[in-house]
Amino acid sequence: MGSVLSHMTMSLDGFIADPHDGIDELFGWYGAGTVTVATADENMSFRVSEAEAELLRTLVSSTGALVCGRRLFDITKGWGDCHPMGVPVVVVTHRPPDDAGKWATMSFAPTVEDALERARGIAGEKDVCISSADIAGQALELGLLDEIAVSLVPVVLGRGIRYFDRLAQGPYRLGEPTVIPGPRATHLRYPVERP
């Protein structure tokens, strides 16, 4: 069985989006390089450094399922039923959309635990990646998160949506990071230490 990890692009002051869900200041690194990385969405590709291209290719090839929250699902309109990673997505929600049955690559689960169990079943030996901040925080508090990945962007947003906000417990200690520098982001991947 693979790991459960969360990966977010984050500002230096801990935000993954501005107060209006804007990500333009943060996602510039996806176009700041010279190496093109295709995605499962034929209308989207990234231009990153060679090291970042390897990071993205490894992330995609090792991920078997994605978990997100209903808010991200709504904001992205379910990625048009084709997430750029090209893997099935399990959405954590107590209120699935009325058209839940029409989504070929999306499924819906009422709790983080249920979503991760379903995603692990889908992923098999591959990793499960959490792409929503609130879901990542819940998984961390439940002891279900193995790794935290941060693409740290050299910008200070001042306010917005935090990666880990309002955790009931803590501190959570992380192990030594893997570090990959890039032209507009430094990529960090930390193992979560177990007590």
N, CA, C and O of each residue as an XYZ file, in Angstrom:
780
protein
N       0.838     -1.172      0.000
C       0.000      0.000      0.000
C       0.888      1.242      0.000
O       1.899      1.292      0.700
N       0.499      2.248     -0.794
C       1.270      3.480     -0.882
C       1.028      4.404      0.293
O       0.319      4.059      1.239
N       1.619      5.573      0.224
C       1.479      6.583      1.262
C       0.270      7.470      1.004
O      -0.256      7.527     -0.108
N      -0.154      8.156      2.051
C      -1.139      9.233      1.928
C      -0.366     10.530      2.118
O       0.250     10.753      3.160
N      -0.405     11.376      1.105
C       0.317     12.639      1.175
C      -0.595     13.784      0.784
O      -1.616     13.596      0.122
N      -0.210     14.954      1.202
C      -0.897     16.163      0.779
C       0.123     17.040      0.084
O       1.250     17.183      0.560
N      -0.262     17.627     -1.039
C       0.632     18.538     -1.753
C      -0.108     19.829     -2.042
O      -1.186     19.816     -2.636
N       0.470     20.938     -1.623
C      -0.108     22.257     -1.871
C       0.995     23.224     -2.282
O       2.150     23.075     -1.883
N       0.624     24.211     -3.084
C       1.490     25.349     -3.348
C       1.117     26.411     -2.329
O      -0.063     26.708     -2.144
N       2.127     26.992     -1.658
C       1.873     27.856     -0.511
C       2.767     29.093     -0.551
O       3.911     29.034     -1.001
N       2.227     30.207     -0.075
C       3.005     31.439      0.076
C       3.923     31.319      1.289
O       3.753     30.415      2.107
N       4.884     32.214      1.410
C       5.796     32.199      2.548
C       5.064     32.382      3.871
O       5.542     31.927      4.910
N       3.910     33.045      3.845
C       3.165     33.246      5.084
C       2.039     32.228      5.265
O       1.121     32.456      6.053
N       2.103     31.109      4.544
C       1.243     29.971      4.844
C      -0.086     29.886      4.133
O      -0.936     29.089      4.530
N      -0.300     30.686      3.085
C      -1.587     30.685      2.391
C      -1.525     29.896      1.089
O      -0.536     29.955      0.358
N      -2.608     29.147      0.807
C      -2.693     28.367     -0.430
C      -3.603     29.028     -1.460
O      -3.725     28.546     -2.586
N      -4.241     30.132     -1.072
C      -5.081     30.926     -1.969
C      -5.324     32.269     -1.296
O      -5.183     32.401     -0.081
N      -5.691     33.263     -2.097
C      -6.045     34.550     -1.504
C      -7.469     34.469     -0.936
O      -8.109     33.425     -1.067
N      -7.980     35.528     -0.314
C      -9.307     35.445      0.313
C     -10.454     35.132     -0.654
O     -11.538     34.735     -0.225
N     -10.216     35.310     -1.946
C     -11.247     35.056     -2.966
C     -10.946     33.798     -3.778
O     -11.414     33.658     -4.908
N     -10.170     32.889     -3.205
C      -9.767     31.634     -3.842
C      -8.816     31.824     -5.016
O      -8.601     30.896     -5.795
N      -8.248     33.014     -5.149
C      -7.301     33.267     -6.228
C      -5.972     32.570     -5.997
O      -5.469     32.520     -4.874
N      -5.410     32.035     -7.069
C      -4.147     31.295     -6.977
C      -3.085     31.820     -7.949
O      -2.002     31.244     -8.054
N      -3.391     32.907     -8.657
C      -2.465     33.405     -9.676
C      -1.083     33.713     -9.124
O      -0.082     33.385     -9.762
N      -1.002     34.337     -7.949
C       0.292     34.672     -7.349
C       1.087     33.424     -6.976
O       2.315     33.461     -6.892
N       0.380     32.325     -6.755
C       1.019     31.105     -6.280
C       1.385     30.137     -7.396
O       2.411     29.462     -7.314
N       0.574     30.059     -8.422
C       0.760     29.022     -9.427
C       1.645     29.448    -10.596
O       1.732     28.734    -11.595
N       2.299     30.597    -10.485
C       3.193     31.053    -11.552
C       4.330     30.089    -11.839
O       4.836     30.046    -12.961
N       4.742     29.310    -10.835
C       5.859     28.385    -11.047
C       5.529     27.323    -12.081
O       6.434     26.753    -12.690
N       4.234     27.046    -12.291
C       3.841     26.047    -13.292
C       4.137     26.500    -14.724
O       4.032     25.703    -15.657
N       4.506     27.770    -14.904
C       4.831     28.267    -16.240
C       6.160     28.987    -16.300
O       6.419     29.713    -17.260
N       7.019     28.807    -15.294
C       8.249     29.580    -15.194
C       9.489     28.864    -15.719
O      10.598     29.371    -15.549
N       9.339     27.726    -16.338
C      10.503     26.968    -16.781
C      10.529     26.754    -18.280
O       9.794     27.400    -19.027
N      11.382     25.840    -18.710
C      11.568     25.575    -20.134
C      11.172     24.161    -20.548
O      11.178     23.842    -21.737
N      10.827     23.307    -19.577
C      10.482     21.914    -19.870
C       8.965     21.768    -19.810
O       8.341     22.105    -18.803
N       8.380     21.268    -20.886
C       6.928     21.086    -20.937
C       6.547     19.735    -20.350
O       7.116     18.702    -20.703
N       5.573     19.763    -19.450
C       5.033     18.540    -18.854
C       3.548     18.496    -19.197
O       2.779     19.362    -18.780
N       3.154     17.487    -19.954
C       1.752     17.325    -20.335
C       0.950     16.828    -19.136
O       1.507     16.241    -18.209
N      -0.354     17.066    -19.159
C      -1.247     16.544    -18.128
C      -2.309     15.691    -18.800
O      -2.349     15.591    -20.027
N      -3.163     15.080    -18.002
C      -4.258     14.272    -18.539
C      -5.288     15.129    -19.246
O      -6.060     14.626    -20.062
N      -5.310     16.426    -18.940
C      -6.199     17.375    -19.608
C      -5.460     17.908    -20.833
O      -4.472     18.628    -20.694
N      -5.926     17.563    -22.017
C      -5.210     17.939    -23.246
C      -5.106     19.450    -23.440
O      -4.308     19.911    -24.255
N      -5.898     20.223    -22.705
C      -5.848     21.679    -22.811
C      -4.901     22.313    -21.797
O      -4.805     23.538    -21.724
N      -4.206     21.497    -21.019
C      -3.340     22.030    -19.975
C      -1.996     21.329    -19.979
O      -1.913     20.102    -20.043
N      -0.945     22.131    -19.910
C       0.401     21.590    -19.710
C       1.162     22.590    -18.855
O       0.735     23.733    -18.691
N       2.293     22.152    -18.311
C       3.109     22.997    -17.461
C       4.456     23.207    -18.126
O       4.926     22.349    -18.873
N       5.083     24.358    -17.854
C       6.449     24.630    -18.302
C       7.260     24.934    -17.050
O       7.144     26.004    -16.452
N       8.071     23.976    -16.677
C       8.799     24.042    -15.421
C      10.277     23.729    -15.651
O      10.686     23.423    -16.771
N      11.063     23.807    -14.599
C      12.480     23.446    -14.715
C      12.609     21.926    -14.864
O      11.648     21.185    -14.656
N      13.805     21.482    -15.223
C      14.040     20.041    -15.382
C      13.788     19.298    -14.068
O      13.162     18.238    -14.064
N      14.276     19.854    -12.953
C      14.076     19.214    -11.650
C      12.585     19.168    -11.281
O      12.105     18.174    -10.736
N      11.864     20.246    -11.583
C      10.424     20.276    -11.296
C       9.659     19.329    -12.208
O       8.673     18.721    -11.790
N      10.105     19.202    -13.441
C       9.462     18.255    -14.355
C       9.577     16.840    -13.810
O       8.616     16.072    -13.855
N      10.748     16.498    -13.298
C      10.943     15.167    -12.698
C      10.057     15.009    -11.469
O       9.467     13.949    -11.261
N       9.960     16.066    -10.645
C       9.093     16.035     -9.474
C       7.637     15.773     -9.882
O       6.973     14.912     -9.305
N       7.147     16.517    -10.877
C       5.760     16.341    -11.322
C       5.529     14.963    -11.936
O       4.511     14.326    -11.669
N       6.465     14.506    -12.753
C       6.311     13.173    -13.358
C       6.278     12.080    -12.290
O       5.486     11.142    -12.380
N       7.136     12.205    -11.282
C       7.161     11.226    -10.191
C       5.865     11.277     -9.398
O       5.303     10.234     -9.063
N       5.382     12.487     -9.092
C       4.127     12.632     -8.350
C       2.976     11.982     -9.107
O       2.185     11.242     -8.522
N       2.879     12.252    -10.395
C       1.792     11.694    -11.201
C       1.911     10.178    -11.320
O       0.915      9.470    -11.170
N       3.106      9.674    -11.587
C       3.258      8.227    -11.796
C       3.069      7.430    -10.507
O       2.718      6.251    -10.560
N       3.296      8.053     -9.354
C       3.167      7.329     -8.092
C       1.791      7.495     -7.446
O       1.502      6.844     -6.442
N       0.946      8.350     -8.003
C      -0.376      8.609     -7.418
C      -1.443      7.790     -8.118
O      -1.537      7.783     -9.346
N      -2.248      7.100     -7.318
C      -3.321      6.274     -7.873
C      -4.709      6.834     -7.663
O      -5.654      6.416     -8.332
N      -4.849      7.783     -6.736
C      -6.148      8.412     -6.475
C      -5.916      9.721     -5.745
O      -4.895      9.924     -5.088
N      -6.884     10.593     -5.879
C      -6.841     11.913     -5.264
C      -8.041     12.055     -4.341
O      -9.105     11.499     -4.615
N      -7.877     12.801     -3.242
C      -8.984     13.116     -2.338
C      -9.070     14.624     -2.233
O      -8.053     15.293     -2.053
N     -10.271     15.167     -2.343
C     -10.475     16.609     -2.182
C     -11.784     16.852     -1.441
O     -12.557     15.925     -1.201
N     -12.016     18.090     -1.088
C     -13.258     18.473     -0.440
C     -14.281     18.964     -1.453
O     -13.957     19.221     -2.612
N     -15.507     19.086     -0.998
C     -16.590     19.523     -1.879
C     -16.358     20.936     -2.390
O     -16.700     21.243     -3.533
N     -15.782     21.802     -1.558
C     -15.544     23.184     -1.978
C     -14.615     23.234     -3.194
O     -14.906     23.940     -4.160
N     -13.505     22.496     -3.160
C     -12.587     22.471     -4.296
C     -13.260     21.842     -5.512
O     -13.081     22.311     -6.636
N     -14.021     20.797     -5.292
C     -14.770     20.173     -6.384
C     -15.674     21.209     -7.064
O     -15.725     21.281     -8.292
N     -16.385     22.009     -6.262
C     -17.279     23.032     -6.819
C     -16.507     24.133     -7.537
O     -16.890     24.546     -8.632
N     -15.411     24.615     -6.921
C     -14.615     25.692     -7.525
C     -14.085     25.271     -8.890
O     -14.094     26.061     -9.834
N     -13.624     24.031     -8.995
C     -13.024     23.543    -10.245
C     -14.041     22.929    -11.202
O     -13.698     22.502    -12.305
N     -15.311     22.893    -10.756
C     -16.365     22.221    -11.535
C     -15.963     20.776    -11.839
O     -16.184     20.257    -12.933
N     -15.360     20.150    -10.818
C     -14.952     18.749    -10.948
C     -13.923     18.518    -12.032
O     -13.806     17.418    -12.570
N     -13.166     19.580    -12.353
C     -12.135     19.502    -13.401
C     -12.702     18.935    -14.704
O     -11.978     18.330    -15.494
N     -14.004     19.137    -14.918
C     -14.612     18.619    -16.142
C     -14.567     17.107    -16.218
O     -14.573     16.533    -17.307
N     -14.520     16.449    -15.044
C     -14.434     14.986    -14.921
C     -13.117     14.431    -15.456
O     -13.026     13.261    -15.826
N     -12.087     15.301    -15.490
C     -10.741     14.846    -15.901
C      -9.710     15.660    -15.136
O      -9.242     16.694    -15.612
N      -9.360     15.184    -13.949
C      -8.336     15.880    -13.173
C      -7.027     15.855    -13.945
O      -6.723     14.855    -14.594
N      -6.238     16.934    -13.891
C      -4.970     16.957    -14.632
C      -4.033     15.792    -14.324
O      -3.207     15.435    -15.164
N      -4.145     15.191    -13.133
C      -3.292     14.041    -12.822
C      -3.767     12.766    -13.511
O      -3.020     11.791    -13.591
N      -4.994     12.767    -14.005
C      -5.493     11.595    -14.723
C      -5.855     10.432    -13.826
O      -5.845      9.286    -14.275
N      -6.178     10.698    -12.561
C      -6.545      9.632    -11.631
C      -7.949      9.884    -11.098
O      -8.435     11.013    -11.154
N      -8.609      8.844    -10.581
C      -9.924      9.031     -9.966
C      -9.837      9.943     -8.737
O      -8.819      9.986     -8.047
N     -10.923     10.663     -8.484
C     -10.998     11.602     -7.370
C     -12.139     11.194     -6.448
O     -13.247     10.911     -6.901
N     -11.855     11.167     -5.146
C     -12.884     10.929     -4.139
C     -13.121     12.262     -3.430
O     -12.194     12.860     -2.884
N     -14.369     12.718     -3.447
C     -14.745     14.010     -2.879
C     -15.395     13.785     -1.519
O     -16.353     13.022     -1.398
N     -14.865     14.456     -0.498
C     -15.443     14.363      0.845
C     -16.601     15.357      0.927
O     -16.408     16.565      0.792
N     -17.807     14.832      1.151
C     -18.970     15.707      1.253
C     -20.125     14.974      1.919
O     -20.308     13.770      1.740
N     -20.898     15.727      2.690
C     -22.134     15.190      3.266
C     -23.303     15.424      2.318
O     -24.408     14.934      2.551
N     -23.056     16.175      1.246
C     -24.117     16.458      0.284
C     -23.593     16.299     -1.148
O     -23.207     17.278     -1.786
N     -23.584     15.060     -1.644
C     -23.149     14.849     -3.031
C     -24.025     15.665     -3.983
O     -25.186     15.935     -3.677
N     -23.483     16.052     -5.119
C     -24.299     16.798     -6.081
C     -25.446     15.945     -6.598
O     -25.386     14.715     -6.578
N     -26.488     16.616     -7.059
C     -27.661     15.909     -7.586
C     -27.296     14.982     -8.739
O     -27.938     13.953     -8.947
N     -26.261     15.357     -9.487
C     -25.849     14.553    -10.649
C     -24.654     13.651    -10.323
O     -23.854     13.345    -11.207
N     -24.527     13.225     -9.063
C     -23.364     12.427     -8.622
C     -23.122     11.202     -9.493
O     -21.973     10.806     -9.686
N     -24.172     10.599    -10.019
C     -24.026      9.393    -10.828
C     -23.436      9.623    -12.203
O     -23.001      8.669    -12.848
N     -23.407     10.863    -12.672
C     -22.913     11.140    -14.027
C     -21.393     11.229    -14.098
O     -20.821     11.166    -15.186
N     -20.733     11.374    -12.948
C     -19.292     11.579    -12.944
C     -18.571     10.243    -13.085
O     -18.696      9.372    -12.224
N     -17.822     10.084    -14.165
C     -17.130      8.813    -14.421
C     -15.900      8.637    -13.548
O     -15.595      7.516    -13.140
N     -15.173      9.733    -13.246
C     -13.925      9.616    -12.493
C     -14.041     10.154    -11.067
O     -13.058     10.164    -10.327
N     -15.230     10.597    -10.681
C     -15.448     11.174     -9.351
C     -16.376     10.283     -8.545
O     -17.355      9.752     -9.071
N     -16.064     10.122     -7.263
C     -16.988      9.465     -6.346
C     -17.060     10.320     -5.087
O     -16.248     11.226     -4.901
N     -18.018     10.037     -4.232
C     -18.312     10.902     -3.104
C     -18.389     10.071     -1.828
O     -18.967      8.984     -1.811
N     -17.793     10.607     -0.755
C     -17.755      9.903      0.526
C     -18.075     10.897      1.636
O     -17.711     12.068      1.532
N     -18.753     10.450      2.706
C     -19.207     11.384      3.735
C     -18.146     11.855      4.724
O     -18.320     12.906      5.342
N     -17.060     11.120      4.894
C     -16.035     11.503      5.872
C     -14.645     11.338      5.269
O     -14.459     10.676      4.248
N     -13.676     11.960      5.935
C     -12.287     11.828      5.498
C     -11.854     10.365      5.562
O     -11.202      9.865      4.646
N     -12.221      9.680      6.652
C     -11.856      8.276      6.788
C     -12.429      7.433      5.649
O     -11.727      6.610      5.061
N     -13.718      7.647      5.342
C     -14.345      6.900      4.253
C     -13.677      7.208      2.910
O     -13.433      6.311      2.104
N     -13.388      8.488      2.688
C     -12.763      8.892      1.423
C     -11.384      8.268      1.268
O     -11.039      7.779      0.193
N     -10.591      8.282      2.343
C      -9.251      7.691      2.257
C      -9.309      6.187      2.078
O      -8.496      5.619      1.349
N     -10.256      5.536      2.730
C     -10.405      4.087      2.543
C     -10.756      3.773      1.097
O     -10.184      2.864      0.496
N     -11.702      4.529      0.538
C     -12.087      4.315     -0.859
C     -10.918      4.621     -1.791
O     -10.649      3.861     -2.722
N     -10.225      5.729     -1.543
C      -9.095      6.110     -2.392
C      -7.976      5.080     -2.333
O      -7.357      4.777     -3.353
N      -7.714      4.543     -1.155
C      -6.686      3.497     -1.043
C      -7.078      2.254     -1.834
O      -6.231      1.617     -2.460
N      -8.354      1.915     -1.805
C      -8.829      0.786     -2.599
C      -8.637      1.020     -4.088
O      -8.287      0.102     -4.830
N      -8.868      2.251     -4.519
C      -8.680      2.611     -5.931
C      -7.197      2.617     -6.285
O      -6.802      2.102     -7.331
N      -6.375      3.202     -5.410
C      -4.951      3.399     -5.702
C      -4.139      2.111     -5.653
O      -3.095      2.012     -6.299
N      -4.608      1.122     -4.893
C      -3.847     -0.124     -4.767
C      -2.504      0.120     -4.117
O      -2.447      0.581     -2.977
N      -1.415     -0.181     -4.820
C      -0.064      0.000     -4.290
C       0.455      1.425     -4.456
O       1.527      1.757     -3.950
N      -0.288      2.259     -5.153
C       0.156      3.633     -5.389
C      -0.266      4.547     -4.235
O      -1.003      4.139     -3.338
N       0.221      5.793     -4.281
C      -0.083      6.779     -3.248
C      -1.467      7.390     -3.446
O      -2.043      7.350     -4.533
N      -1.974      7.955     -2.358
C      -3.186      8.768     -2.377
C      -2.750     10.193     -2.068
O      -2.040     10.429     -1.090
N      -3.169     11.138     -2.892
C      -2.793     12.536     -2.713
C      -4.023     13.344     -2.299
O      -5.059     13.292     -2.961
N      -3.901     14.088     -1.205
C      -4.976     14.974     -0.741
C      -4.695     16.363     -1.278
O      -3.594     16.890     -1.120
N      -5.714     16.963     -1.926
C      -5.502     18.260     -2.561
C      -6.354     19.382     -1.977
O      -6.473     20.439     -2.595
N      -6.942     19.182     -0.816
C      -7.723     20.224     -0.141
C      -7.143     20.459      1.247
O      -6.865     19.511      1.980
N      -6.963     21.728      1.603
C      -6.322     22.074      2.875
C      -7.096     21.538      4.072
O      -6.499     20.939      4.966
N      -8.399     21.738      4.110
C      -9.187     21.290      5.249
C      -9.133     19.770      5.391
O      -9.038     19.249      6.503
N      -9.193     19.070      4.277
C      -9.134     17.600      4.298
C      -7.755     17.150      4.774
O      -7.650     16.189      5.535
N      -6.700     17.831      4.336
C      -5.345     17.496      4.790
C      -5.226     17.688      6.295
O      -4.635     16.853      6.979
N      -5.777     18.773      6.817
C      -5.749     19.014      8.254
C      -6.483     17.939      9.032
O      -6.005     17.480     10.069
N      -7.642     17.538      8.536
C      -8.392     16.472      9.211
C      -7.617     15.155      9.181
O      -7.569     14.434     10.177
N      -7.014     14.850      8.039
C      -6.238     13.611      7.929
C      -5.044     13.636      8.878
O      -4.717     12.618      9.488
N      -4.388     14.796      9.008
C      -3.267     14.930      9.926
C      -3.721     14.656     11.359
O      -3.067     13.911     12.089
N      -4.839     15.259     11.760
C      -5.328     15.085     13.119
C      -5.807     13.665     13.396
O      -5.784     13.209     14.540
N      -6.239     12.970     12.353
C      -6.677     11.580     12.502
C      -5.513     10.593     12.459
O      -5.709      9.392     12.645
N      -4.311     11.092     12.216
C      -3.147     10.210     12.119
C      -3.092      9.450     10.808
O      -2.465      8.393     10.732
N      -3.745      9.974      9.768
C      -3.845      9.272      8.486
C      -2.965      9.871      7.385
O      -2.989      9.402      6.247
N      -2.193     10.902      7.720
C      -1.356     11.571      6.726
C       0.093     11.145      6.939
O       0.634     11.293      8.035
N       0.717     10.617      5.891
C       2.096     10.123      5.974
C       3.132     11.166      5.580
O       4.238     11.177      6.120
N       2.778     12.044      4.639
C       3.732     13.030      4.132
C       3.030     14.338      3.836
O       1.853     14.360      3.475
N       3.771     15.437      3.994
C       3.270     16.761      3.639
C       4.244     17.343      2.624
O       5.441     17.451      2.889
N       3.725     17.714      1.472
C       4.533     18.331      0.424
C       4.082     19.777      0.247
O       2.888     20.076      0.217
N       5.066     20.663      0.131
C       4.802     22.088     -0.022
C       5.647     22.601     -1.183
O       6.862     22.407     -1.214
N       4.995     23.253     -2.130
C       5.721     24.016     -3.132
C       5.679     25.457     -2.638
O       4.668     26.142     -2.789
N       6.784     25.915     -2.046
C       6.856     27.189     -1.347
C       7.235     28.297     -2.327
O       8.324     28.296     -2.901
N       6.312     29.240     -2.504
C       6.462     30.312     -3.491
C       6.950     31.586     -2.790
O       6.450     31.919     -1.716
N       7.909     32.297     -3.373
C       8.445     33.501     -2.744
C       7.504     34.700     -2.891
O       7.795     35.657     -3.607
N       6.382     34.621     -2.201
C       5.421     35.722     -2.169
C       4.773     35.722     -0.785
O       4.581     34.665     -0.184
N       4.441     36.895     -0.290
C       3.718     37.047      0.967
C       2.337     37.588      0.606
O       2.215     38.717      0.133
N       1.295     36.783      0.829
C      -0.065     37.202      0.479
C      -0.702     38.077      1.559
O      -1.533     38.931      1.246
N      -0.330     37.879      2.809
C      -0.883     38.700      3.878
C      -2.194     38.195      4.449
O      -2.466     38.378      5.636
N      -2.997     37.569      3.630
C      -4.259     36.988      4.086
C      -4.754     36.013      3.032
O      -4.303     36.019      1.886
N      -5.690     35.180      3.449
C      -6.232     34.207      2.510
C      -6.590     32.914      3.213
O      -6.977     32.915      4.381
N      -6.459     31.817      2.495
C      -6.789     30.487      3.000
C      -5.485     29.784      3.352
O      -4.601     29.633      2.508
N      -5.375     29.360      4.600
C      -4.143     28.729      5.079
C      -4.113     27.239      4.735
O      -5.151     26.596      4.585
N      -2.894     26.711      4.616
C      -2.707     25.275      4.370
C      -3.225     24.494      5.573
O      -4.101     23.642      5.427
N      -2.700     24.773      6.740
C      -3.188     24.122      7.962
C      -3.717     25.214      8.880
O      -2.954     26.026      9.403
N      -5.014     25.222      9.068
C      -5.656     26.260      9.862
C      -6.605     25.620     10.859
O      -7.275     24.634     10.551
N      -6.656     26.175     12.035
C      -7.597     25.741     13.072
C      -7.462     24.263     13.431
O      -8.464     23.568     13.601
N      -6.236     23.789     13.544
C      -6.036     22.423     14.011
C      -6.372     22.363     15.493
O      -5.994     23.255     16.252
N      -7.071     21.332     15.906
C      -7.473     21.192     17.305
C      -6.320     20.724     18.180
O      -6.295     20.982     19.383
N      -5.368     20.035     17.564
C      -4.261     19.485     18.328
C      -2.942     19.992     17.763
O      -2.924     20.799     16.834
N      -1.873     19.529     18.313
C      -0.557     19.915     17.833
C       0.361     20.078     19.023
O      -0.112     20.055     20.160
N       1.615     20.237     18.816
C       2.255     20.352     17.513
C       2.412     18.996     16.820
O       2.391     17.944     17.458
N       2.566     19.056     15.517
C       2.868     17.876     14.714
C       4.291     18.044     14.217
O       4.631     19.066     13.622
N       5.113     17.053     14.459
C       6.513     17.136     14.060
C       6.731     16.383     12.752
O       6.151     15.327     12.502
N       7.587     16.971     11.941
C       7.890     16.405     10.633
C       9.355     16.025     10.577
O      10.187     16.608     11.271
N       9.666     15.037      9.739
C      11.048     14.604      9.564
C      11.807     15.510      8.619
O      11.304     16.551      8.198
N      13.014     15.108      8.292
C      13.863     15.891      7.396
C      13.247     15.936      5.997
O      12.763     14.920      5.498
N      13.264     17.113      5.366
C      12.617     17.227      4.060
C      13.508     16.787      2.903
O      14.736     16.791      2.991
N      12.850     16.415      1.833
C      13.483     16.350      0.527
C      13.277     17.741     -0.060
O      12.167     18.271     -0.008
N      14.330     18.341     -0.620
C      14.260     19.719     -1.112
C      14.624     19.749     -2.585
O      15.666     19.234     -2.989
N      13.752     20.359     -3.388
C      14.021     20.543     -4.816
C      13.825     22.021     -5.135
O      12.702     22.521     -5.080
N      14.915     22.731     -5.472
C      14.766     24.143     -5.818
C      14.236     24.311     -7.240
O      14.484     23.482     -8.116
N      13.503     25.400     -7.445
C      12.995     25.742     -8.766
C      13.065     27.237     -8.964
O      13.368     27.970     -8.023
N      12.787     27.714    -10.185
C      12.913     29.144    -10.457
C      11.883     30.020     -9.731
O      12.183     31.179     -9.443
N      10.693     29.516     -9.428
C       9.676     30.319     -8.747
C       9.072     29.594     -7.554
O       8.055     30.031     -7.015
N       9.689     28.486     -7.133
C       9.213     27.757     -5.959
C      10.312     26.837     -5.457
O      11.144     26.354     -6.225
N      10.297     26.605     -4.155
C      11.147     25.591     -3.546
C      10.231     24.481     -3.080
O       9.271     24.730     -2.350
N      10.515     23.268     -3.491
C       9.614     22.146     -3.252
C      10.141     21.303     -2.095
O      11.270     20.814     -2.126
N       9.307     21.147     -1.083
C       9.673     20.452      0.152
C       8.727     19.288      0.356
O       7.522     19.408      0.133
N       9.274     18.165      0.778
C       8.430     17.004      1.089
C       8.902     16.417      2.409
O      10.034     15.950      2.531
N       8.001     16.450      3.404
C       8.321     16.043      4.762
C       7.572     14.775      5.144
O       6.374     14.675      4.878
N       8.236     13.809      5.757
C       7.484     12.697      6.372
C       6.875     13.186      7.671
O       7.484     13.976      8.393
N       5.665     12.715      7.970
C       5.018     13.038      9.240
C       5.536     12.052     10.269
O       5.444     10.839     10.077
N       6.079     12.569     11.359
C       6.577     11.697     12.420
C       5.404     11.218     13.280
O       4.504     11.991     13.608
N       5.429      9.957     13.630
C       4.402      9.381     14.491
C       4.862      9.469     15.935
O       6.040      9.257     16.220
N       3.938      9.783     16.866
C       4.330      9.882     18.286
C       4.755      8.544     18.853
O       5.112      8.457     20.028
